[in-house]
Amino acid sequence: MSLIPAFELGVWNAWIFVLLMFVIDIGLSSLVIRLFLGSTKSQEINKRHSKRPELTDIEKKMDNLSSVILIALVAYSIASPLQLGTGWFYIGPSIFVFGLILGFVAMINFALAPTDKPATKGSYAISRNPMYFSMFVIFASISLACTSWLVLLLTIVWFIIVDRVVIIEERLCLEVYGDSYREYLTRTSRWIGLPRSKEKK
């Protein structure tokens, strides 16, 4: 990774990966959900996914900051050339595919969960936040494919902030699902590969 990351517009840039993420993890999963579960179920899922708890001022700032960093990552990908023909280029896409599959599966697992219960099966059995984790993996893989320390740094900062933001979402899930979600908290890690955090009962 060079001290000054390459920054130039081009066809073979990281925007290809970002486009694939949006097309497959958001577009294709939404299409599959609509085709197999129907438009009514799809609307219920969108409604459930858009619920947000009341936020404190600091929580609003953190939530906004995570969105700004994510937008910066997407924008920066347009001008981040892929390092074609290098070892980094082959490592990056391999990890990217894992993140892409995880994100797609997480969307489907979320859709298949009963609307009156939290999503706890499939990818949600190994992480309480597989969608966020898949995005971290995707952008980390992009940083490798582009050999850009700046993309990697932004990805790590975004993930640190998201680690705090998910606490807000977990608070809402506790309000909505009660004991079933509390029990889920005690047996499932927030992130894949990390030990369970000690949650207050």
C-alpha positions in Angstrom: 0.0 0.0 0.0 1.5 3.3 -1.0 1.8 6.4 1.2 -0.4 8.4 -1.2 -3.3 6.2 -2.4 -4.0 6.3 -6.2 -6.9 8.6 -7.0 -8.1 8.6 -10.6 -11.3 8.0 -12.5 -11.4 4.9 -14.6 -13.4 1.9 -15.7 -11.5 -0.7 -13.6 -12.1 1.0 -10.3 -13.6 -0.1 -7.0 -17.0 1.3 -8.0 -17.5 -2.1 -9.7 -17.5 -3.8 -6.3 -19.8 -1.3 -4.7 -22.2 -1.6 -7.7 -22.2 -5.4 -7.2 -22.9 -4.9 -3.5 -25.9 -2.8 -4.2 -27.2 -5.0 -7.1 -26.9 -8.3 -5.3 -27.2 -7.6 -1.5 -30.0 -5.0 -1.9 -31.5 -5.4 -5.4 -31.4 -9.1 -5.9 -32.3 -10.0 -2.3 -35.3 -7.6 -2.5 -36.4 -9.2 -5.7 -36.1 -12.7 -4.2 -38.1 -11.7 -1.1 -40.8 -10.1 -3.3 -41.0 -13.1 -5.6 -41.1 -15.8 -2.9 -42.8 -14.0 0.0 -45.1 -11.5 -1.9 -45.3 -7.7 -1.9 -47.3 -7.6 1.4 -44.5 -9.4 3.3 -41.9 -7.3 1.6 -43.6 -4.1 2.8 -43.8 -5.5 6.3 -40.1 -6.2 6.3 -39.3 -2.7 5.0 -41.5 -1.3 7.8 -39.8 -3.4 10.4 -36.3 -2.6 9.1 -37.0 1.2 9.1 -38.1 1.3 12.8 -35.8 3.5 14.8 -35.8 4.3 18.6 -35.6 7.8 20.0 -32.0 8.9 19.8 -30.1 11.1 22.2 -28.1 14.0 20.7 -24.8 12.0 20.8 -26.5 9.0 19.3 -27.8 11.1 16.4 -24.3 12.5 15.8 -22.8 9.0 15.8 -25.6 7.7 13.5 -25.1 10.6 11.1 -21.3 10.2 11.2 -21.5 6.5 10.3 -23.7 7.5 7.3 -21.3 10.2 6.2 -18.3 7.8 6.3 -20.2 5.2 4.4 -21.1 7.8 1.7 -17.4 8.8 1.6 -16.4 5.2 1.1 -18.9 4.8 -1.8 -17.8 8.1 -3.4 -14.1 7.3 -3.0 -14.6 3.9 -4.6 -15.3 5.7 -7.9 -11.7 7.1 -8.0 -9.9 4.1 -6.5 -8.3 2.0 -9.2 -8.1 -1.8 -8.7 -4.6 -3.1 -8.6 -5.1 -5.6 -11.5 -2.5 -8.4 -11.8 -1.2 -8.1 -8.3 -1.6 -10.5 -5.4 -3.7 -7.9 -3.6 -6.2 -7.9 -6.4 -6.8 -11.6 -6.1 -7.0 -11.6 -2.3 -9.5 -8.6 -2.2 -12.2 -10.2 -4.5 -12.0 -13.5 -2.7 -12.8 -11.8 0.6 -15.4 -9.6 -1.2 -17.3 -12.7 -2.4 -17.6 -13.9 1.2 -18.9 -10.5 2.3 -21.3 -10.4 -0.6 -22.7 -13.9 0.1 -23.0 -13.1 3.8 -24.9 -9.9 3.1 -27.3 -11.6 0.7 -28.0 -14.5 3.1 -28.5 -12.0 6.0 -31.1 -10.1 4.0 -33.0 -13.4 3.3 -32.7 -14.6 6.9 -34.1 -11.3 8.1 -37.0 -11.5 5.6 -37.8 -15.1 6.7 -38.0 -14.3 10.4 -41.6 -13.9 11.8 -42.5 -10.2 12.1 -43.4 -10.7 15.8 -40.0 -12.3 16.6 -36.4 -11.2 16.2 -34.3 -12.7 13.4 -32.2 -15.4 15.1 -31.6 -18.1 12.4 -29.1 -18.6 9.6 -26.4 -15.8 9.7 -28.2 -14.3 12.7 -27.3 -17.4 14.7 -23.6 -16.5 14.5 -23.8 -12.7 14.6 -26.5 -10.2 15.8 -25.5 -7.9 13.0 -24.5 -9.9 9.9 -25.6 -7.1 7.5 -23.2 -4.6 9.1 -20.5 -7.2 9.3 -20.9 -8.0 5.6 -20.4 -4.4 4.7 -17.3 -4.2 6.8 -15.9 -7.3 5.0 -16.9 -5.8 1.6 -15.2 -2.5 2.2 -12.1 -4.1 3.8 -11.8 -6.3 0.7 -12.1 -3.2 -1.5 -9.2 -1.6 0.4 -7.1 -4.7 -0.4 -8.1 -4.9 -4.1 -7.1 -1.2 -4.4 -4.2 -1.3 -1.9 -5.6 1.8 -0.4 -4.8 2.4 3.3 -7.2 5.3 3.2 -10.2 3.0 2.3 -9.1 0.6 5.0 -8.8 3.4 7.6 -12.2 4.8 6.7 -13.6 1.2 6.9 -12.2 0.7 10.4 -13.4 4.1 11.7 -16.9 3.3 10.2 -16.9 -0.1 11.9 -15.9 1.4 15.3 -18.7 3.9 15.1 -21.2 1.2 13.9 -20.2 -0.9 16.9 -21.7 1.9 19.1 -24.7 2.5 16.7 -25.9 -1.1 16.9 -26.4 -0.6 20.6 -29.2 1.8 19.7 -30.8 -0.8 17.4 -30.5 -3.5 20.1 -32.3 -1.2 22.5 -35.2 -1.0 20.1 -35.2 -4.7 19.6 -35.4 -5.2 23.4 -38.4 -2.8 23.5 -40.2 -4.6 20.7 -39.3 -8.3 21.4 -38.6 -8.3 25.1 -37.4 -11.5 26.7 -37.0 -13.4 23.4 -34.4 -10.8 22.3 -32.8 -10.6 25.7 -32.2 -14.4 25.6 -30.8 -14.0 22.0 -28.4 -11.3 23.4 -27.0 -13.8 25.9 -26.2 -16.5 23.4 -25.2 -14.7 20.3 -22.1 -12.6 19.6 -22.5 -9.1 18.3 -19.9 -9.7 15.6 -18.7 -13.0 14.0 -15.5 -14.3 15.6 -15.7 -12.1 18.7 -16.8 -13.4 22.1 -20.3 -12.6 23.4 -20.4 -9.3 25.3 -21.8 -9.3 28.8 -25.4 -8.0 28.5 -27.4 -6.8 31.4 -30.5 -8.8 32.1 
